[in-house]
Amino acid sequence: MSVYDQSIREFLAEASSASPVPGGGSIAALAAALGASMGSMTARLTTGAKFKEQEAAMLENAELFRQAIERFEALQEKDMASFNRFMKALKLPAATPEEKERRSLAIREASVYAADVPLELMEACLAVMRRLAVLAPEVNKNVVSDLGIAVLMLEAAVQSAWITVEINLNTMSGDNRKVYRDKGTLLLGEAEGIKRDALAQVRERI
């Protein structure tokens, strides 16, 4: 069963239990989905006679945000699968030199996959944040604070996903580590900039 089919209470019970899944990566993806849901709401509430000129674009954005929510759900599932893959690699036997080599390789490969998923989440969050920044001056003024919350949730998801990438860097080769660190740092900087600019626009309209 998808975590999205659970009640909020059920999900929180699992997240606060001794089980490592769902963990931080899942929480990051859920935060992103919540941000996208607020983006969709603000777009849908900028329709009707008062917003006739914006309506078509707003409905188009609302649909894109809906699709983003589905993507965040898929990434949440991928994150849990990547964690299980990493744990499986850790449990491989290491009694002989050959087994140690196989285990080491499996751990490195699992680490790359475990970093790929949150990096993909960061990119998906940024795609939504860019659209929200464009909508900030245009959405219904009555829900502009909700758009600000959407941006904050998505930026928090980016920050959280980056920490998940970082913890996997230590088990990567040096070249891979640099590639992932450089890419993640770039995405992180863009997210921080979008958040700053979008919130400034939001506060100007409050």
N, C-alpha and C positions, 0 to 999 in steps of 0.2 A: 504494500500500500504506500502510495506517495505521501510524504509528510504533509502535502497540501490537502490531503483528505482527512487529516486528523483535526480534532478540535484544538483551539489554542491551548487549552488546559493540558491536553494530552501531549502536545508538542513540548510545552514547557516542562512537563514532568520528565520526559525523555531527556531533554537538554540538560536538566539539572541533576540527572542520575549519575551513577558511577560509570555508565557506558560512555566511551569516547566518541560515539556516533549517535546523534548528530553533534558535531563540534563547532569550532569557530568558523570553518568554511561554510557550513550550512547556515549559521547565523548571519554571516555576511550576505549570502545569497537571498535570505529571507528579508533582510534589511533593504536590499536592492529592489525586491519585488514590492515591498511596502512603499518605497519611494516612487516607483513607477505607477503604482495604484493611485497615489495622490496626484501625480502628473495627469493621469487619465481623468480623474475627477475634475480637476481645474479646467481641463480642456472641454469636457462635456458640459460644464456649467458656464462656458463662454459660447453659448449657442442661443438660438431663438431670435425674436424680432429685434432685440436690442443689439445683438451681435451678428446681424445678418451677413456683413461683409467678411467676418472672420470664421463663420460657422463651418464652411467646407474644410478649411485648413485645420480647424480645431478638431473636427471629427476624424480627419486623417491622422492627426497626431495621437488622438485617443486610441485609435486602432493600433498604431505603432507601439504605444505604451502597453496595450494589451498583449501584443506579441512579445514584448520584452519580458512581461511577467512570466509567460510560458517558457521563455529562454532561461530565465533565472531559476525556474523550477527544475528544468533539465540540468542546469549547472549544479544545483544543490544535490541532485541525485549522483552526478558525476563526481562531486567532491567526496561523497560518502564512499563511492566505489574506489576512488583513488586512495583513500585512507586504508581501506581494507586490503588493497593491493600492496601498500607499503608494509602493513603489519604482517602480511603473508610472507613478504620477502625477509623480514626480520627473523621470522621463525624457521627459515631454511637451515638445514644442518650445516655445521662448519667444523667437522671433526678432521677432515683431510685438507691438504692444500687445494685440491680440485674443488671440493665443496665450498671452501672459503672463497675461492675465486668466483664460483657461480653465485654464491650469496651476495658478494660484494657488487657484482654486475647487476643482479636483480634489484638491489637496494638503490643503486645509481639510476637505473631505468625507472624505478617506481618514484624516485625523488623528482625526476624530470616531469613525469606525468602529474605528480601531486602539485608541482609548481605551474604546470600548463593550465590547469583548471582555474585556479584563482586569478591567473593572469588574463585568461579569457573573460572571467567575471569583471575584472577591472575595465577591460575594453568595452564590454557590453554596458556597464554603468556609464561610462563616458559618452557613449552614443546617446543615451537618454538624457544625460546632463546637458549636452550640447543643445538638444532640442528645447529643454526647459529654459535654458538661458535666453534663447530666442523668443520664447513665449512670455517671459517675465514682464515685459512692458505691455503685453497685449491681452493677457487673461483678465477675466472679470475681477475687478478690484476687490470684490468681497471675498474672493478666495486666493488672493495673491499670497497671503501668509501660508496657505497650504502648499503652494508651489515652492515657497522657501523651505518648508519642511521636507518636501520631496527631494530637493537638492541636497539638503543636509543628510537625509537617510542614504542617498546614493553615494555621497562623498564618504560617509562613514563606512559604507560597504567597500569602497575602493581602499580606504585605509586598512580595513580589516583583512581584505583579500591580500594586500601587500605583505602584511605580517605573516600570512600563511605561506606566501612565496618565500619570504626571508628564511623561515625556519627550515625550508628544504634546500637552501643554497649550500649549506655546509657539507652535504653529502654529494654534491655535484663536482664534476671536474672543473678545473680553473677556468677554461674557456667558456664552458656553459654558464658558470657562475657569473662571469662578467656580462655575457649577453643578457641574461635574465635580470641582473641588477640594473643595467643601463636602461633596458626597456621599461622595467617597473618604475624606476625613478622618473622617467619621462612622463609616464601615465599619471603618476602620483602628483607631479608638479602641475600638469594640466588640470586635474580634478580640483586641486586647491585653488587654482586661478579662476576656474569656472564658478566654484562655490563663492569665492570672494566677490566677483563681479555680479553674479546673479542675486546674492543677498543684498548687495548695495542697491540694485534696482528694485528689489522687493521692498526694502525699507523706505525708499523714496516714495513709494505708492501707499504705504500704510498711513 
